[in-house]
Amino acid sequence: MFTLLFIYGTLHPDRAPAEIASAARRLVPHARGTIRSRLYNLGAYPGVILDDTAAPIPGEVFLVPDDETLAALDAYEDFRPDDPAASLFLREKAVVTFDDGTHQTCWVYTYNRQPR
């Protein structure tokens, strides 16, 4: 079974930093869309916090081809499934509205701190 991941920032294969670029290049483009969230500029990278009342944030959905790639992305985002409170980002489900108007639930990395 494949995993769908909404990307709005540095994980995008065209923008991925060297330390995650090899995993990002394995992602398969699926569709463009938006999620409702608050977007923050955290300096070296952006972060979102899901908010159904916020403006749509554009991004792209990718197919994650395997568990190894997903684990690499989780590690890069400092998502710790066994210790979410200590995670810098969480991998959460969000409803994506695709450019054609359809909707689908996908994973997205959300910021797990209070933005300044």
N, C-alpha and C positions, 0 to 999 in steps of 0.2 A: 504494500500500500504506500502511496506517495504522501508527502507532507507538503502543504501549501504554506508559504511564508511571505508576509507582506513586508517589503523593505522600503524605508523612507530615507535612509541615510548612508552611512559609510559601508554597510555590508553589500551594497550594490556592486556587482562584478566590475562595473566601469569606474568605481571610486574606492574599492577596497584597499586598505593599507597592506603593505608587504606581508605582515605577519598572518593575515587571513586570506590573502589573495588566491592562494591555490584552492582553498575550500570554496570561496565565492565563485571562482570560475566553473565549478561543477554544478552550480545552480542553473536551472533551465527556465528561461522566460515563459510566463504563462499569460499574464494580462495586466493592464494598467488599471488603477482604481484609486479609491480614497477610503480613509477611515476617519471617524469622528474622534478627535483627540486634541489635546493641547500640546503644541510643539515648543520645545525649549532649545535654545542654543547653549550647549554646555561647554563651549570652547572648542575642543578638538573634535567634537562629534555632537549630533543632535540627540534629543531624547523626547519621547512622547509619553503622556499620561492619558489613558483612555477617558473620554468624557462625551457621552451621547449628546450633550448640548453644545459642544464646541463646533467650530468650523471644520469642514472636511480638509484632511491633510492628504496631498497626493503621494502616490508611491507606485510600486510595481510588485506584483505577486510572482513568485518563482516556485517551481517545483524543487524540493530538496530530494536528491536522488537516493540517499541512503542514510542510515543511522550514524555512520562515521562522519559524514558532512554535518549533520545536525549537531552531533557532539562537539565538533570543532567550533561551530558557530556559538553554541552554548558557552563553551569555555572562553572564547574571545569576548563575549558579552558579559562574562562573569555571572552567568546564570547557574545557580547551584540548586538543582531540583530537590536535593535532600536538606537544603538550608536556605529557603527563599528569603528569610529575613536578612541574611548576610549577602545576598545577591545584589550586584549593582543594577542589573536589569533582570526583569522577569520575562519568561516566554508565556504570553497570554493569548487567549482566543479573542478575536475581534471580527465584527462583521465588516466585510469589504464590499463597497459598492463599485462594481466594475464600470468602465466607460460606457458599456452597452446598457446600463441600468439594472443588470442582474446583481444579486447579492450572494455572498458565500462567506462562511466562517473560515478564517485562516489564522495561523499563528502570527504574532508580532512581538518584537522585543520592546518592552515598556520600561521607562525609567523607574527605579525603585527607591528613590530618595526624594527629599523635598527640594524642588528647584530654588535657586537663589535669585 
